[in-house]
Amino acid sequence: MSLLTVGSVAFDAIETPFGKTDKIIGGAATYISLAASYFTQKVNIVAVVGEDFPQSEISMLEEHGVNSEGLQIKQGEKSFFWSGKYHNDMNSRETLVTELNVLENFDPVVPDSYQECDYLMLGNLSPIIQRQVIERLHKRPKLIVMDTMNFWMDIALPDLLETLKVVDVLSINDEEARQLSGQYSLVKAAKKIMEMGPKILIVKKGEHGALLFKEDHVFFAPALPLEDVFDPTGAGDTFAGGFIGYLAQTHDISFENMKRAIIYGSAMASFCVEKFGTERLLNLSEKEITDRVQRFIDLVQLEGSI
Amino acid sequence: MSLLTVGSVAFDAIETPFGKTDKIIGGAATYISLAASYFTQKVNIVAVVGEDFPQSEISMLEEHGVNSEGLQIKQGEKSFFWSGKYHNDMNSRETLVTELNVLENFDPVVPDSYQECDYLMLGNLSPIIQRQVIERLHKRPKLIVMDTMNFWMDIALPDLLETLKVVDVLSINDEEARQLSGQYSLVKAAKKIMEMGPKILIVKKGEHGALLFKEDHVFFAPALPLEDVFDPTGAGDTFAGGFIGYLAQTHDISFENMKRAIIYGSAMASFCVEKFGTERLLNLSEKEITDRVQRFIDLVQLEGSI
């Protein structure tokens, strides 16, 4: 089934304890669509870049089956650029540079060919733009998943709350769930957030896994203990891309299937952090993904009854 | 099978965002033996208290089937006392008072009736005392599990390393695993620690669950997302008591059975944090424990294949 994703397509420059990069391709929609492309060949993106964005990177996306008709290229403007540095524990990072550039006046255009959209993934962006994309679809998708971050809670909370009302699933990290709800307990936070609109909440806990909440049900997907986390950039977006890509592939939005989708999302994120940027997501084989998913299953598997 | 535990039996005074206690009964051996008592009726303790320790609390332990023959009562001396305050997130605490008292010169005596010991749980104590208990057993137990903390890594590392050489399982938290190994990655930390003596390592991550390592195998037990953590005091000891109690009950130390034991330990710890001190551990029913264990299973359960 067709998947539409909106989000940034951008340049990142990353420094980790393992090394540093020049400007490399990044952005929420890039990671989401790459991850999703391993599950469904109908990935449409709505995004904007400047004239400095290399055609070779757009071709790379297209080779992964990503439709770039909705990718605007602004002549005379520059692409969004973020630069950050991770500390030794990889859990904290410092933003060195943020240049909004083309994102400053991003007016998301949804091509006609995108209108039959079953799954909509709202990557991290201004909640106003996220809502515009929903409004510009003639028919409501089967499922709308929204990612966001504390930045929008700090500067655009009323808009964020408006957008929350019209989405089905919210995906945020534990600190963001606490900030948004004002509750420390994630169980209480989930209850409060599910009253704000989304019927389903995903709480990402990085190296500690992810929680999936719906009504009184909760599911926990562990993170795979890794020898090294090389670069966490894009892991949350890759998780979201794997999650919604798997749902689009199986076309089943039951809670049971979302549990599986969370495992697929976690598996894709575990690849993402193994190399800089999108590198590890460029050439994954089906077997690598299946084997990785199996490791997630085995990690919590008990033989026999208890 | 019979279980011997050594550790503190003490007074605690606890302050959390939910309230504060006067001096209440605490100590590693208290939590370990109470938790284990739900699995095996042969729990022997080696510990020391002062004359200020109430007979009623010793009777309480005995009513739970805990044999107190190895509990020394030092006339004219006072029991170990710890007082601490938890902050809002419950993950950090401040020690307000530590009075070693009887623990300062604790010489652990192992009664003859304890000699046929199958399972030995070394609760958090000086590594020298932990080793003395091993040396004072005429026959090596089937399994020796050791708990310790960063305090001993700071002030008695050479002794800790000596004791590590003669235990089978080490149970510590993630920060302690990092400190002991000098590795940030828990996978790398586990490898290094398993070269120090213990063939098996348990890494407790509090609200983020626990990892069990043996050779190249790893198992992850989640923590149950709770509405409230009322008081985390003793949760790690309760976890250890449930873990070794289940092993003693089933008398099976295979890796597969240790996975189950980790779930039982986690379930017991999840009760512990629901009330102040040992309160929640005093009157648990078999059904409550079985139901709680089932919630841990359900939390990561996928229906059908993936």
Interface residues (C-beta under 8 A of the other chain):
Chain A: N88 D89 M90 Y184 S185 L186 V187 K188 K205 H208 G209 L211 V218 F219 F220 A221 P222 P225 L226 E227 D228 V229 E256 K259 R260 I263 V293 I297 L299 V300 L302 E303 G304 I306
Chain B: N88 D89 M90 Y184 S185 L186 V187 K188 K205 H208 G209 L211 V218 F219 F220 A221 P222 P225 L226 E227 D228 V229 E256 K259 R260 I263 V293 I297 L299 V300 L302 E303 G304 I306
